[in-house]
Amino acid sequence: MHEAIQIDYQGAQLTLTFSTLAAAANAHSKFSRQPSAELRINGLLRDSAGSSQDPITLSLSSTVQTDYEWHEYIEAIIEYQPETITARLLASSIELTSLTLPRTI
């Protein structure tokens, strides 16, 4: 399963998509259910990450031009804990939005 958080920021659409499946599901499935995430800005894939480790923290980043010749550093941080996942979108180290949800199977 995947979850997404999305926000419009200074004229740019930021979307973070990340996996929500429990690590325990890996042992009984032929499909990869490892932590993974994608950061899209205005619909374009700007960064992605995945790992075979769990729990883990994934960090994605990109810059985006906002306004005339102004650039922002966009960061997505996804913390995979045994029972929960916390996903955050930041612009220049200021949190724009976040979501915490339980791990699912």
PEQUI-V601196 format. One line per field, one symbol per residue. psi: psi as a letter, one per 30 degrees, with the letter a starting at -180 (. if undefined). burial: 1 if it has 16 or more other ideal C-beta (glycine too) atoms within 10 Angstrom, else 0. A space follows every 10 residues. Layout:
psi=???
burial=???
//
This chain:
psi=lllkkkkkjh gkjkkkkllg kkeffefgkf kkhlkllkkk khfkjfllll lfkjllkkkl lllkkkajgk kkjkkkkjjj leflkkkkkl jhgkkellkk llkl.
burial=0010100010 0001111111 1110000000 0011111111 1000011010 0001010101 0101010000 0101111111 0000101111 1000010000 00100
//
